[in-house]
Amino acid sequence: MWHNDFPALAALAARGITYLDSAATAQKPAALLLALQTYLSQGAANVHRAGYRLADEVTSAFEACRDDVAAFIGAAQRDEIVFTRSATEAFNLLAYGLEAQINAGDELLLSPLEHHANLLPWQQLAARRGAKLVWLPISASGHIDMAAASALFTPRTKLLAVTQLSNVLGTLQPVRELCTLAAQHGALSVVDGAQGVVHSSVDVRALDCDFYVFSAHKLYGPDGLGVLYGRHHLLNQLPPWQFGGEMVLQVSRDSASFQAAPLRFEAGTPPISAVLALRASLAYLRTLDRSAVAAHEALLLQQLKTGLDQRAGVRRLGDSDAALVSFVVDGVHHADLAQLLDEQGIAVRSGQHCAHPLMATLGVAGSTRVSLGLYSQAADLERFFTALDNALALLQ
Ligand SMILES: Cc1ncc(COP(=O)(O)O)c(C=O)c1O
């Protein structure tokens, strides 16, 4: 349906490649290419610095993207949106910024579903401060077990960091309930929306989270750009963590004072062309009927699950709610399978998906992951299944 809006898909098809790795990064709509072409061919300028007309125009367009992102995720204020280089950088910013609020014996609640980006910064913080990581249990279907979770919140819980949608299992997590529990216990909540923002309508106020993080490149936007949402007063309690141009109010030889959020977290020249490109992607997404997109993705997910379940020896991991499925095959190594799929033009992810603790929890060495974008089509999955059958005929 929306396939033709993504020029790279025709180029990939011409090379015989079927792209089923959109959870790693998404293909880009023509609107993004046009925005980049326009900006880069009609005059670049730095933002927030110079007073001439061209710089003002680029700064206005850059700041308009902050408004668009705020509206896209339901933030109360535009200055609750911080542009970072990636989701990963946003988690690191938080883990450094929150350091002074975490003390020895404090507990940080995480789930075993977390991507390393939403695990390692907290692991390092816990090690620096003598805090403890506490793990929320998950059910066989790959959902955080709320009954068990509620018992794990204690007066020592200082922070909850959870994914909205697992990048390995495709399971949607009860983040609203968890964030509410965190608030009731005086703990801060951080939601990893890197996958969730792509496949569900996000309203950070309805989610009741303190911080929400995602990467533009998975949301049909450019790479090199992440977004950190934080409640206004909380962001302003965090110290800056990178220092340099444009994040300051006043600098003397020996000291400096800093801007309020978000600019205090945007030291140096930001990724200007990426921000302008994201603005175009969001404008494109606004033209779509998002419930039609969700229905389309749900049909494809069902086709994917059914097809996998029909094949002997194939076992899905968890029970996906959205847009991606990981699976293992009895007696077949995921790397061998990925190679045979690649030889037939099928681009899927294989390995541990930056989630080693989850793999250990599930007791598997790795898996194969098929993930969909709004541009994916039933024919893509048909080609995948043909290739899978060919591969399994050789490997099983
Ligand atoms: C759930 C989740 N969180 C965080 C990340 C990290 O995103 P990035 O590599 O863009 O910083 C990813 C990327 O795969 C992800 O899937």
The ligand as an SDF file (V2000), in Angstrom:
LIG
                    3D

 16 16  0  0  0  0  0  0  0  0999 V2000
   14.4820   -1.6610   21.9530 C   0  0  0  0  0  0  0  0  0  0  0  0
   15.6970   -0.8970   21.5220 C   0  0  0  0  0  0  0  0  0  0  0  0
   16.2350   -0.0100   22.3510 N   0  0  0  0  0  0  0  0  0  0  0  0
   17.3080    0.7220   22.0170 C   0  0  0  0  0  0  0  0  0  0  0  0
   17.9120    0.5600   20.8100 C   0  0  0  0  0  0  0  0  0  0  0  0
   19.1260    1.3720   20.4860 C   0  0  0  0  0  0  0  0  0  0  0  0
   18.8960    2.2390   19.4340 O   0  0  0  0  0  0  0  0  0  0  0  0
   20.1240    2.9920   18.7090 P   0  0  0  0  0  0  0  0  0  0  0  0
   21.0890    1.9150   18.3050 O   0  0  0  0  0  0  0  0  0  0  0  0
   19.4830    3.6720   17.5640 O   0  0  0  0  0  0  0  0  0  0  0  0
   20.7120    3.9160   19.7080 O   0  0  0  0  0  0  0  0  0  0  0  0
   17.4000   -0.3690   19.8980 C   0  0  0  0  0  0  0  0  0  0  0  0
   18.0610   -0.6080   18.5950 C   0  0  0  0  0  0  0  0  0  0  0  0
   18.0280   -1.6820   18.0580 O   0  0  0  0  0  0  0  0  0  0  0  0
   16.2480   -1.1100   20.2770 C   0  0  0  0  0  0  0  0  0  0  0  0
   15.7040   -2.0100   19.4360 O   0  0  0  0  0  0  0  0  0  0  0  0
  1  2  1  0
  2  3  1  0
  2 15  2  0
  3  4  2  0
  4  5  1  0
  5  6  1  0
  5 12  2  0
  6  7  1  0
  7  8  1  0
  8  9  2  0
  8 10  1  0
  8 11  1  0
 12 13  1  0
 12 15  1  0
 13 14  2  0
 15 16  1  0
M  END
$$$$
